[in-house]
Amino acid sequence: MTDDKNLIERAAKRLKKARQAKKLTQAEVARKAGISENHYAQIERGEKNPSLSTFTSIIKALGISSAEILGK
C-alpha cells in the first residue's frame, strides 16, 4: 500500500509541476479536462486517485504524456 501512496504523491507533484510549467490555473485544467476544479485540486494534492478516463482527460488538457506523470 505504501508503494501505491508514493506513486500517487509523485504523480500529484508532477501534475502540479506540469500545470505550472504551462502557466495554467487549476480551474483552466479542470475545465479543459471536463471535471470540477475541486476534483482536480484533490487529485493534484494526492487526495484522490483519478479514474483512467479522468487521468487521460487531464494529461490531454495539459498536453503531456502519461509517462511524464507516471515515469520514475
N, C-alpha and C positions, 0 to 999 in steps of 0.2 A: 504494500500500500504506500509506503514511503516513496518508492520509485515513481508511482503514479503522481503523487503530490509534487514531487520535484519536477517532473515533466510539465505538469500544469503551471507551476510557478515560472519555469523557464520560458514556456510558450507565452504566458501572460506578459512577461517582461519584454519579450521580442515583439509582441504585438504593439505594445506601447511605444517601443523604440521605432518600429516601422512607421507607425502613425505619426509620430513626432518628426521623423525624417521627411515625411511627405507634407508636413505642415498642415495636418488635418486635425480638426477637433473630434472628440468622441462622438458628438452629435452628427457630424458630417459622415463619419464612417458608418455609424448606425443607420443613418438614412439610406446611404448607398447600399448597405447590406440588407436592408428591409427588416431591421429589428429595432427594438426600442433603445433609446440612449442608455437607460438604466441597465438593461440586459447587457449591452456591450460593455459598460463600465464594470459590471460584475465579472465579466469574462476577462477583461484586461487586468483586473485586480486579482485574478486567480480564484475568485469566489465561486464561479460557475464554470462547469465544463460544457462547452457548446456541443450540440449535435453535429454530425458530419456535414449536414446541409448548411447549418449556420456557420460553421468553420469555413466551408467553401465560399459562402457569400462574403464573409469578412475578408478573406485573402484576395478575392476578386475585387472587392471595394478598395483594398489597399494597393492593388496592382502588384502583388508579390506571389511567390510560390510557397507551397506548403513546406518545402524543405527549409526555407528561410526561417520558419517558425518552429518546426519540429526537429530540425537538424541538431546535431550535437554541437 
